């Protein structure tokens, strides 16, 4: 959260959140809704029906030109050459030491038009990172403050879009991690089948001037399907159940993607070099001393970010990075870094919950996975 004395931005949808009774808090330089009627209610709406999030605080970085793809590829751990037009990938960007600057979504519109979405808390850092890399190679434009972004998530998402009209009825055909232009509520948008909740759904990029019109049309069409506005609070519980990393909690510039459970987005064998590659090769060769693991609380207690993790003799061995009750599973769950030998499923340990050592056990992740 931010120091409340700093000047905070508002997204184009701020007044809509106030009308809907959103509880507004400072977050990553913005005034954002943390909840409306309640975190659990909004969480379950996304799991069973649909929820809509304002994520306009996220950063949008546009790179264009013949060498734009090569610049993006150098700054990410995945292989951007594997993307075709209209495809997207989840990845991360590292520094020379192989630790994580940010986790990212990369969208290839065409061979010479790429968009990178970064976390709001890292916007200034990543905008400068990509701007510097683009110098003398391709055009760079930070479109963050010109672009609204909403996420419609849940099993009824595409039924709702079909009722919005325009290109809405066609969007259910869009494959996962693909994007396309679409007219919704008379506005030009880009719709991507991506999200941060573990549910099906999409993220919709909109010009600021059309944000309220599109948001209102989706909310109206969604009434018949039980849509709920959804805030940052349930966005966190949803992503934790789906075991999706949160920058600043589970990953940051002190963690590398191999220990963070993100080895699957690190392509050490890709033909081109990338920032941090040499360091990550060395880290892999030396072996990991710790890894992130998912766990359930066995005893009564909720693990929270920063709580120490203890072995069964009470010795500190790691730290909880994320933790909360799971509204879907009715269990208290968490993520945390443990010595590699303690990350095997079934391993028992303890969480220091404000001075009380509470039993926990390593479990398989994701904690929740939707039916295909």
N, C-alpha and C positions, 0 to 999 in steps of 0.2 A: 504494500500500500504506500501511498505518497504522503509526504508532509502536507498537511492541510493548508499551510501558508502559501504553497506555490500556486501559481495560476494554472487552473485545470481547464482542459478543452472539453467541449461537448460534441457528441456525434450529431449528425443531422436528425437522429431519431430521439433526441433527449426529451422533447416535449411529449412524445408518445409514451415514453416510459413513465413520466410523471402522471399522465392521464390514467395509465393502467395501475397506478398505485405502487410503482417500483420504489424500492428502498435504495437510494442513491448513495454510493460510496466513492471515495477517490481510488483510482486504480490505474497504474501505469501512465499517469499524466492526464487521465480523463475522469469525468464524472460518469460512472457506470452503474446500472442496476445490479445489485447483488441477488435480489429476490423480489418477487411480487407477492403471491399469497403464501409462499413457503417453499423451502428448498426441496423437501421430500415430495410434496405435491407436484412440483414442476419436474423433478427427476422422474417420477412415475408416469407423468404425462408423456415425456419423451420416450420412455421404454414401451409404453402401451399404445400411444396415439401419435401425438406430434407436439413439438415445442419449437418456438422460434427465438433465436438469440440475435442480439445486435452485437456483432464483432467488428464494428467499424474502427475500433482502436488498433486492430492489427495493421502491420505495415505492408504496403504494396510497392514493390520495386520493379520497374520496367526497364529491360535492356533490349535494344533493337540494333539491327545491322548485321552484316555478313558474319562477324565474329562474336556475336552475342552469345551463342551457344557454347563456344569455347571458353569464354570468360566465366559463364555460369558453371561449366564443368570443372574448371580449375578450383572453384571456391566451394565445391560440395564433395562429399565422400562417395556419393552414388555415381552411376554412369549415365550422364545426361544424353549420351549418344543413343541410348536405348529407347528414348522417347520419340514417338511420332507426333505429327501435328494433332493438336487437340487432346494431348495426354498429359498427365500429371504424375508426380512422384513425391513421396515423403523422403526427406533426407536430412542431413545436418551439415553445417559448416564448421570447420575446425581452424585453430591457429597452428603455427609451426610446431608447437609442442604436442599437437594431437589432441588437445582438449577442446571442448565444445563451446563455440561462440554462440550458436543458436541452432535449434531444430527448425526446419523450413519445409514449406511446400513449394515445389517448382512446377510451373505450368508452361508447356511449350504451345504457344498459339500457332506459330509457323517456325520455319527454320531460322528466320531473322527477327522473331518477336518472342521474348521470354518474360514471364512474370515470376517474381519470387515473393512469397508471403512470409514475413517474419513476425516474431512475437512483439507485442507492443512494448514490453519492457526493454527490448533490445533494438528498438527501431532506429534510434540515433546511431548506435554502434554499427548496425548492419547496413544502414543506408550509406554511411561513410566507407565501410568495408567494400561494398560493391561499387560505389562511385570511384574509388581509387583504382580498383582493378579494371574498370571500364575505360579509364583514361587512355586515349590514343588507340583504343581497340574497337569500341562500339559506343553507341549513344546510351546514356543513362538518365532516367527520370524517376524521381520519387513521387509516386501518385497517392501516397497515403492520405493526405488531407483533402484530396479531390474525390475520393472513392468511399462509398458506403459498402459495407459487407454484412449480409445477414445469413444466418445458418438455419435452415429449416430441417429438423432432424426428427426421425421417428418412423414407425411402420406406415403411417398414413400420409407421409410427406408428398408422395407423388400423386395420390388421390386428390390432395388439396391443390397441388399445382394444376392438375387437369381442370379444376373448377375455376381457376383464375382466368383461363382463356388465353388468347394469343398462342404462343408456342407451348404453353403448359401441358396440353395433352400428349405432346411428343416427347417430353422430357423423361418419361419412365423408360424409354428405350436407351437412354444414355448409359454406357457401361461405367462401372466403378473406375474412379481415377481418370475420367475423361471429362472434357469441358466443351461447351459450344455456346455460340451467341444465341440469345433467345429474347423475344419480345414478351414482356409480362406487364399487364396493366397499362399497355400502350407505351412502355418504356423499354429502351434497349438495355439489355443486361448480358452478363456472361454467367452461365450456370455450370458449376463443377460438381460432379458426384463425389464429394469429399466431406469430411467432418471430423469431429473431435469428441464423439459421444459413444462410439461402439454401435450406433444404430445406422440404418440406411438413411439417406437424406442428401442434402446438397448445400452448397454455399453459393450465394448469389452476389455478384459484384455489380454495383449500381452507381451511376453518377449521383453525386450528392443531391442535386435538384430533384431527382426522381425517387429518392429513398422513402419518403413518407408515403408516396402514392403506391409503391410496390409493397411496402410493409403492410399498409392498410388493406390492400386487396387480398393479400395472403391471409391476414388475420380474419377478414370477413369470410373468405372461402373456407377457412378452417373451422369456423364455428360448428358446422354440422359434423365435424370429425373430432371435436373435443380438443382443439388446439389450445395451447397455453403459451403465453409469453414466458420466457425462461431466462434466468439471470446467471451471473457468474458463479453463484453458490452451487447450483446443480450442475453447471458445466464442469466443475471440479469433481464432484462425486461421480458423475457419469464417466469422465475420462479415467478416473482411478479404477473403477470397476472394469473398464476395458483395458487397463494397464497401459495407458498412453502417458508418456513422460510429460512432466511440467517443468519448464525452464525456471531456474531459481530454486526449485525443490529437488527434483530427481537428477537433473543435469545442469551443469554450469561450467565455468572455465577451470574448475578443479577436477572435473570428471572427463574421462574419455569414452567414446561410444562403445568400445569393446566391453568395458566393465559395466556400462549402463544398459546392457541388454539390447544394444543397437548395432551389433555386429552385422546384422542382415542388411543394413544400409551402408556398409563400408565395403567398397569394391576395390580391394588392394590389387586385384588383377586387371583393372581396367587399363586400356592402352595408354591413356594420357596421365600425366602427373597431376596431383592435386595437393593443395595446401594441407600439410600435416601428414602426408602419406608416409614419408620416411620415419617420422616419429611413431606412427601407428604400427608400422612393420616391426620396429624395434620393441614396442610394447608387447605385441603378440608373441614375438620370439622369446622374450623374457618370461612370459607367463603372467597371468593376472593374480594379484595378491588379494583382491576383493572383487565382488560382483554384487549387483543389485538383485534382490530377491523379493518375491511377493510373500506375504504371510497373513495368517488369520490369528486373531487373539483367541486364546483358549480360556484364559481367565477373564474376569470382569475388568474392563478397562479399554480406553480408546487410545491408540497410538497417534501421536501428533508429530508434525514436522519438528525435527531437532531433538526428539526424545532419544536418549542413549539406548542401544541394544546391548544386552549382556549375555554371556554364556551361562550355562546352568549353575556355575559356581559364583555368579554375580560379577564377573570381571567384564568391564566395558570392551566390546569387540566391534562395535559399529554404530550407525546412527539411522534413525527413521527419517525418511525424506518426505513421505506423504502418508497420511492415515486419516481414516474417518469411518463412521458407520456406513454400511452399504444398504441403501434403501431397497434394492432389488433382492439381495440375498439375506437380509436381516442378520448380518454378521459384522463385526468390526474388523476391517482389513487395513493393510498397509504395505508400503514399499520401503526398503532400506538396504544400505550397503553392509555386507557381512564378509568375513574372510571366505575366500572361495570354497574352502572345504566345508563350510557351514551352510552353503546354499543348496544343498541337495534336498529334494522334496521329502518332507517328513522330519527334517531336523528341528529339534526343539531348542528354544532359547527364551530369553525374558526381555520384556520392555520396561524400562524405568519410567513409569507414569507418575511424574512428580513425587518421586521418592518411594513409590510402591512398585516392587518387581512383579510384573504380571506375565504369566506364561503365554507363549506364542509358538506357532509352528509354521515352517516354510511350506507353501502350497504351490500348486501349478497355476500359472497365469496364462491368459487373462483370467481374472476372477469371474467375469461374465462374458459370454459370447452369444450373440443373437443367433437364432435358428436361421439356416440358410434358406 
